[in-house]
Amino acid sequence: MFRAAFGILILIQLILWGLFLGAIAHFVPEENYSIGGALLVILFIGIPVIGGCNHFLFQRFTRTQYLLAESQRWLTERQNRSARQIRLRNRVRRWAMWIPAVSVTLFCLFLDHTWPVTSQLRHAGYGRLGAYHLSLPLDWTVVFSEPGPQGSVGRLYVYANHWKGMLRSGVEEFLGRRLSMTSSTLACYSSPSENFDTFSLGNHDRMFATRTFSLKSITLTCEESVVRDSQSAESHRISCLTPEHDFYCGLYDGDQGDSSEFYAMLQRINKTK
């Protein structure tokens, strides 16, 4: 009963901690990313601090019971196990305690590669767009997806981003520096009842290349162009369309490496009959 009540107390403390920082963030201007990033870091730092303080209090409250239980366990171990077995088990325990911390550290250090794989697992079946089946590279992050089997009514789609330098940019945002992260966007649509002419070329400032892929079960015509936004900034765009106008795939703001991965992905697209 005491353990359950103490657990509820910790939960209440975490909620109050989040509400407190949320109230502070409410008065921070939205464009002040430095303070926002600092509050986010403080939020995550506060979680282990709250847990550590409560662990210390719990040990103080249950010290007598803990000593009795630990002494009984120690005597039982000495009677039933050899010294070598005890040393081996203690060594395994010490190493096992580092597994969560090491796992999280590695996940964050290689965020550009671990987060995309996580997103693709979360959006399982993202590449099944009706009769068309596609597979993204492992370093592309699925943002939104609405897959469906062949014969589905309505538009099926998948959006993905290729982010580079996420961890470094998080540190730069916290320090108030200019972000160095780059991002490109991929979008694919499929709909047997919708004409994708509105996505075809013509919405660009300058076209400089055209390619046609004749695969086993699909033909795609791709056009590369340069698009200029309202701030006169130029971006690279690739737009691909089937002759039936029932499938479209496009790449926006991609560099040369992203373009190569995009064309390699197109060549892996299959269409079921």
C-alpha positions in Angstrom: 0.0 0.0 0.0 2.8 2.4 0.9 4.6 1.6 -2.4 1.5 2.4 -4.4 0.9 5.7 -2.6 4.5 6.7 -3.0 4.3 5.9 -6.8 1.2 8.1 -7.0 3.0 10.9 -5.2 5.9 10.7 -7.8 3.4 10.9 -10.6 1.8 14.0 -9.1 5.2 15.6 -8.7 6.0 15.0 -12.4 2.6 16.4 -13.5 3.1 19.5 -11.4 6.7 19.9 -12.7 5.4 19.8 -16.3 2.6 22.3 -15.5 5.0 24.7 -13.8 7.4 24.8 -16.8 4.3 25.0 -19.1 3.1 28.1 -17.3 6.6 29.7 -17.6 6.6 28.8 -21.4 3.2 30.5 -21.8 4.8 33.9 -21.0 7.8 33.3 -23.3 7.6 34.8 -26.8 7.1 32.1 -29.5 10.1 33.4 -31.5 12.5 33.1 -28.5 13.8 29.6 -29.3 16.7 29.8 -26.9 14.5 30.1 -23.8 12.1 27.5 -25.2 15.0 25.1 -25.8 16.3 25.7 -22.3 12.9 25.0 -20.8 12.7 21.7 -22.7 16.1 20.7 -21.4 15.2 21.6 -17.9 12.0 19.5 -18.2 13.9 16.4 -19.1 16.7 17.1 -16.5 14.0 17.5 -13.8 12.6 14.0 -14.4 15.7 12.0 -13.1 16.2 14.6 -10.4 12.7 14.1 -9.1 13.2 10.3 -9.4 16.5 10.5 -7.5 15.2 12.6 -4.7 12.1 10.4 -4.2 14.4 7.3 -4.3 16.4 8.8 -1.4 13.2 9.5 0.6 11.9 6.0 -0.1 15.1 4.5 1.2 14.9 6.6 4.3 11.3 5.6 5.0 11.9 1.9 4.4 15.4 1.6 5.8 14.6 -0.9 8.6 12.5 -3.2 6.4 15.2 -3.0 3.7 18.0 -4.0 6.0 16.0 -7.0 7.4 15.1 -8.2 3.9 18.6 -7.7 2.6 20.3 -9.5 5.4 17.9 -12.5 5.0 18.6 -12.5 1.2 22.4 -12.4 1.8 22.3 -15.3 4.2 20.1 -17.3 1.8 22.6 -16.7 -1.1 25.6 -17.7 1.0 23.9 -21.0 1.9 22.7 -21.9 -1.6 25.3 -20.5 -4.0 29.1 -20.4 -4.3 31.2 -17.3 -4.1 32.0 -17.5 -7.8 28.3 -17.6 -8.8 27.6 -14.6 -6.5 30.4 -12.5 -8.0 29.3 -13.4 -11.6 25.7 -12.4 -10.8 26.8 -9.1 -9.2 28.9 -8.3 -12.2 26.1 -9.0 -14.6 23.8 -6.8 -12.5 26.3 -3.9 -12.6 26.6 -4.1 -16.4 22.9 -4.5 -16.9 22.2 -1.2 -15.0 24.1 0.7 -17.8 22.0 -0.8 -20.6 19.2 1.8 -20.6 21.6 4.7 -20.4 23.9 3.4 -23.1 20.9 2.6 -25.3 19.4 6.1 -25.0 22.8 7.7 -25.6 23.5 5.7 -28.7 20.0 6.4 -30.0 20.5 10.2 -29.6 24.1 10.2 -30.9 23.0 8.5 -34.1 19.6 10.2 -34.3 19.8 10.8 -38.1 19.8 7.0 -38.5 17.8 5.7 -35.6 14.8 8.0 -35.8 14.0 7.2 -39.4 14.0 3.4 -38.7 11.7 4.0 -35.7 9.3 6.1 -37.8 9.2 3.4 -40.5 8.4 0.7 -37.9 5.7 3.0 -36.4 4.1 3.5 -39.9 4.2 -0.2 -40.8 2.8 -0.7 -44.3 3.3 2.9 -45.3 4.4 1.9 -48.8 1.3 0.1 -49.8 -0.5 2.8 -51.9 -3.2 0.9 -53.6 -1.8 -1.0 -56.6 1.6 0.7 -56.1 4.1 -0.6 -53.6 7.2 1.4 -52.7 10.0 1.2 -50.1 11.8 4.2 -48.7 15.6 4.2 -47.9 16.2 3.5 -44.2 17.5 7.0 -43.5 14.2 8.7 -44.5 11.7 9.5 -41.8 8.0 8.8 -42.4 6.0 11.8 -41.2 2.5 11.1 -42.4 1.0 8.1 -44.2 -2.4 6.8 -45.3 -1.7 3.4 -47.0 -4.4 1.1 -48.3 -4.9 -2.1 -50.3 -5.7 -2.2 -54.0 -9.2 -1.0 -54.8 -9.2 1.6 -51.9 -11.4 4.6 -52.5 -9.8 8.1 -52.2 -6.2 9.3 -52.1 -3.5 7.2 -50.5 -0.2 8.9 -49.7 3.0 8.9 -47.8 5.1 11.9 -46.7 8.8 11.5 -45.7 11.7 13.7 -44.7 15.4 13.3 -44.9 16.9 15.2 -42.0 20.6 15.6 -41.6 22.2 17.0 -38.4 19.2 16.7 -36.0 21.3 16.3 -32.9 23.8 19.0 -33.8 20.9 21.4 -34.6 19.3 20.7 -31.3 22.4 21.8 -29.5 22.7 24.8 -31.8 19.1 25.8 -31.0 19.8 25.6 -27.3 22.9 27.8 -27.7 21.0 30.3 -29.9 23.1 29.6 -33.0 22.0 29.3 -36.6 20.7 25.8 -37.3 22.8 23.7 -39.7 20.2 21.0 -40.2 19.2 20.3 -43.8 16.0 18.7 -44.8 14.4 17.4 -48.0 10.8 16.2 -48.5 9.3 13.3 -50.4 5.6 12.9 -51.2 3.9 10.1 -53.1 0.2 9.9 -53.9 -2.0 7.2 -55.5 -5.6 7.4 -56.4 -7.4 5.5 -59.2 -10.2 8.1 -59.3 -8.2 11.3 -59.1 -6.2 13.0 -61.9 -2.8 14.2 -60.7 -2.3 16.7 -63.6 -2.3 19.5 -61.0 1.0 18.1 -59.8 2.6 17.9 -63.2 5.3 20.2 -64.4 4.5 23.7 -65.1 4.5 24.9 -61.4 8.2 25.8 -61.7 10.5 28.6 -62.8 13.0 26.7 -64.8 13.0 23.0 -66.0 16.4 21.6 -66.8 16.0 17.8 -67.1 13.5 15.1 -68.1 13.8 11.4 -67.5 11.5 8.4 -68.3 11.7 5.1 -66.3 10.2 2.1 -68.0 10.1 -0.6 -65.3 8.6 -4.1 -65.3 5.1 -2.9 -64.3 5.2 0.9 -64.3 6.4 3.8 -66.4 7.3 7.1 -64.8 8.1 10.4 -66.4 10.2 12.6 -64.2 11.0 16.3 -64.7 13.6 18.2 -62.6 13.0 21.9 -62.1 14.1 24.9 -60.0 11.3 26.6 -58.0 11.5 30.1 -56.6 9.5 30.8 -53.4 8.1 34.2 -52.2 11.4 35.1 -50.7 13.2 34.5 -54.0 15.0 31.4 -52.6 15.6 28.7 -55.2 14.9 25.0 -54.4 15.3 21.8 -56.4 12.2 19.8 -57.3 11.6 16.5 -59.0 8.1 15.6 -60.1 7.3 12.1 -61.5 3.9 11.0 -62.9 2.6 7.8 -64.5 1.0 7.9 -68.0 -2.4 7.0 -66.4 -2.0 10.0 -64.0 -3.0 7.8 -61.1 0.3 7.9 -59.2 2.6 10.9 -58.4 5.9 11.1 -56.5 7.9 14.2 -55.9 11.1 15.3 -54.2 11.5 18.8 -52.8 14.7 20.7 -51.7 16.8 17.6 -52.2 20.6 17.7 -52.9 22.4 15.5 -55.3 22.6 12.6 -52.8 18.8 12.8 -52.1 18.1 12.9 -55.8 20.1 9.7 -56.3 18.3 7.9 -53.5 14.9 9.2 -54.9 15.6 7.8 -58.3 16.8 4.5 -56.8 13.6 4.3 -54.8 11.5 4.9 -58.0 13.2 1.9 -59.7 12.0 -0.3 -56.8 8.3 0.6 -57.1 6.1 -2.3 -58.1 2.5 -2.3 -59.4 0.2 -5.2 -58.9 -2.2 -6.0 -61.6 
